[in-house]
Amino acid sequence: MMNPCAPLLSDEIIERAKKLNVPLLLDGLKAAKIDIPGGGCMCAAINPVERGMKVVGTAMTVETQDGDNFPIHVASYAVQRDGYVMVIDGKGYDGRAYFGDLIMGACQAAGFAGMVIDGYTRDRDGNIELGFPVYSRGFMPRGPIKKNEGSINTPILCGGVWVEPGDLVVGDSDGVCVIPLRHIETVLQEAEKKLAYEQEREKTIAAYRKARAEGGELPQLAPQWVLDMLNR
């Protein structure tokens, strides 16, 4: 089953998300008190092929199983515009790699921003040379099969998180999060507040470090909320 891609998220949304990171977005989701399956955070086993990779984009979903990458091939050639992240529910299958650097290179050439799979990949060195963001459970050299059409652009469960076409997908060195389309604006606002708080905390920590090195009067290091909780 193949459905059309959801509309791309706006450039404004993508640029705002690029200024944040996965922990901040998840903090924003928590602050907004939004309850979604999996809490928006993919399981800890799904990590970038190389530290420092980052991806931000609009979800295009694929569902397959048993190391069958035929649906991934089909999805690779289905986009007409740059900016989608292919999110693949591979059921965590560990007997075969779902894809290697040839599919990665084709997706990169087609304009995908990156790929996320609940499964395994191969050609790690080739992937790193491409500089293309890929997130997986790890590496498996045994190749895939090509058999069934799977499903493209339907709701999936990937890494314990419900993902629908059009959702915001962000991955960095800490892992991957998915923000449902209907909650993106609220979560971004809360995450931006947390970013501002963290930037102020960094200034306080730097001032404390400087005062201590110079033998000056030490500013208050503990945040106010800690003091408030201690005094309850």
Summary of the structure (lengths in Angstrom):
residues: 232
radius of gyration: 20.1
end to end distance: 57.2
largest distance: 70.3
contacts: 787
relative contact order: 0.22
helix: 38%
strand: 23%
